[in-house]
Amino acid sequence: MKNLFYMGGPLFMGILTAIFIIMIAWAIFHFLPVLVKNGHNLEKIRARLKHIKTIGTFALVTGILGQLIGLYQAFAAIEQAGDISPSLMMGGLKVSMITTFYGILIFLISLLLWLI
């Protein structure tokens, strides 16, 4: 797992991890009063919980942005190198998709938290 983090690029993977931590903290902070039910306005709390989906969408878009920037850098390197093997190019595509997969995973977790 640590290897995938570094392969995906520490910048975007770090940003996505920070978004994930913020999303989990937001869910815990706003979901605990629902469990306790000690006179809090439940509709207001449920409205705040809807922001979890927005945070997840932001993670998804950040993951796609990381992939696009990675692909742009890879294509620039291919342009400078000239002729490369197809296996090298597919390896680059595989690495560029790591941030997108991580963003999708965070988005799916946010949808699960939102549905609860």
N, C-alpha and C positions, 0 to 999 in steps of 0.2 A: 504494500500500500504506500509506503514511504517512497518507493521507487517511482510509482505512478505520479506522486505529488511533484517530484523533481522533474520527471519527464514532461509533465504538462506545463511546466514553467512556474517557478515560484511566485511570480507576480500575480498572475491571474488565479492560480490555485490558492494563494494566500487571500486574495480578495474574496473568492468564493467561500473559503473557509470562514472568513470574518462575517460574511452575509449569513452563512449557516448558523453560526453561533448567535448572531443577533436575532435570527428568526426563532431559534429555540428559546432564547431568553424572553423574547416577546410573548411567545406562546405560554410559557410557564407563568410569567408575571400577570398575564391577563386571564389565564385559565384557572388559576388558584382561587380567585374570588367566586367563580362559578361553582367550584366544588364545596366551598365553605358555606355559601348562600346565607351570609349573615347581613341581610338587609341591603345589599348592593343592587343597583339597577342592572338587572340581567340583560336587558335589551341593549344598554349602552356598552356593556362588556362584550356581548356578541358582535356588536358593530365594530368594536376594536379588534376582535379576532379576525375579522375579514381582511385586515391588513396583512395577515400572514400570507395570503395568496399573492398579494402584490409584491411582498418581499421575495417569494419564490419565483415570480415572473422576472423580477430584477436579476436574480441569480441565473435564470435561464438565458436572458439576454446577455449578461456578462460572459457566460460560458461561450455563447455563439460569437461574441466579439473577440474573445480570446482565440477561438479557432480561426476566425477570419484574419486576425493579425498574424497568427502563426503561418497560415497559408500564404499570405502576402510575403512574409520573410522567406519562406521556402521557395516560392516562385522567383523571388529576386536572386536567391542563391543559385537556383537552376539556370537562370538567365546568364549569370556570370560564369558558371561552370561549363555551360554548353551541353555536351552530351552526357547523360547519366543513365544508369540502369533503371529499369522499371521497378525492381525490388527496392531500390533506394527511395524512389518516389513514393511507393506505397507505404514504406516505413515512415516517411514524413507525414503522409496523410493520417496514418494510424496515430502518431503522436499528437497531431493537431486536433484530433477528436476527443482527447482526454478531458479537456476543459468543458467541452459540450456535454459529454456524458456526466460529468460532475454537476454541471448546472442543471441538467435534466433530473438527476437524482435529488438534488435539493428542491427542485420544483415539485416533484412527486411527493416528497415528504411534506412540503408545505400544503399540498392539496389534501393529504391525509389528515394533517392537523386541522385544516380548515373544515373538513367534513365532520370532524368530531365535535 
